[in-house]
Amino acid sequence: MGVGAESTGGGAEELERITARLEQLAAQLEGDVDEEHAAELVREASELASQAGSAVEGALRGASGSPGD
């Protein structure tokens, strides 16, 4: 049901999931990682940041109660 991320509350749940993963990536990057692995982690973080924009939009729609759908 990931497609429904813009339904009421779905955006907030998606944003929480993305935030948790970004925190994990940050912790890994703070450790001793080689350049190749660090590049993979940064790439994933970049993709997640893009997804976060959509999740924020969905969360805001849910919070405002706009009928949108």
Residue pairs with C-beta under 8 A, 6 or more apart in sequence:
1 10
2 14
4 10
5 11
5 13
5 14
5 54
5 55
5 58
6 54
6 57
6 58
6 61
6 62
6 68
6 69
7 58
7 62
7 69
8 61
8 62
8 65
9 59
9 62
10 58
10 62
11 54
11 55
11 56
11 57
11 58
11 59
11 60
11 61
11 62
12 55
12 58
12 59
12 62
12 63
14 51
14 54
14 55
14 58
14 59
15 52
15 55
15 56
15 58
15 59
18 48
18 51
18 52
18 55
19 52
21 44
21 48
22 45
22 48
22 49
22 52
25 41
25 44
25 45
25 48
26 45
28 41
29 38
29 41
29 42
33 41
61 68
